Amino acid sequence: MKSKIAEAINLSKYSPVAIVFTDEKPEGALQFKEGVWGCVVAMLKAAAKGRTAVFDRKTCGCIGGGAGLCFGNTYVGFPGGIEYFLSVGNKEFCDSEIGKNIVKNMPALSHGEAYKKSPEFAKSFADALPYYDIPNEYVVFKPLEKILPGEKPEVVVFLAAPDQISALVVLANYGRHGGDNVIVPWGAGCHSVCLIPFNEGNSDNPRGVIGLTDISARKQVEKDILSFSVPYKMFLEMESNVEESFLTREEWLKIKERNK
């Protein structure tokens, strides 16, 4: 499936990525090994470059990856508490016999990531996430053009530079009332590309989601790249508006030219 949007905004470096929930494991797909740490965003980038990646509940890369990929609230039982990990750390837990072993591989557990000022603020964030435990066995990331007949993506993700993000924001608002049809929520990189856009897809008026503002995930992409994710039904809406919108007008074409 080719995207009119991708062509109109000169998305030549990265293909749009389709996120598919399925019970069939694609052959030859990239997959993390069970019990080995990995970042979902690294797999997203690989898919944007033409590969197919697959995840299941045992190969989602990290605890947060399970939640971000809609495999339920995997933060339950997070060692030392997710609210401490995101804020000030849990030195008391890290000094325990169990904690001493865990902190060797997760040093931030001792001092915290300082993404939230206090465990209370961090807990309110974690509690408010729109968790889903999908009935499917696999989550697949694949280039949109590799979608097979009968496959229906849940979310489409663009990896894009500022000019292209600007165009996507404008297009998302083009056929809508108001100007607040795109959100920039704080959260993990995988939250912003899968979980939150999927949740938007269950809304009567879904919004686009700008993501990869997660500092911990930024090293997986270039410094000028963010994500723009939309539930599939919103992607189709935006696709249908390309040819009549600003994307064919001189003002955008000047900007498009410098993104070749």
MONORTA-V526698 format. One record per helix or strand. SS is the DSSP state (alpha for helix, beta for strand). FROM is the first residue (numbers start at 0). LEN is the number of residues. If there is no record, write none. Layout:
SS_FROM_LEN / SS_FROM_LEN
This chain:
alpha_3_5 / beta_16_6 / beta_29_1 / alpha_39_9 / beta_52_3 / alpha_62_6 / beta_70_1 / alpha_81_4 / alpha_90_4 / alpha_96_7 / alpha_107_4 / alpha_118_10 / beta_132_1 / beta_137_6 / alpha_143_3 / beta_154_6 / alpha_161_13 / beta_181_2 / alpha_188_13 / beta_207_4 / alpha_217_3 / beta_225_6 / alpha_231_13 / alpha_245_3 / alpha_249_8
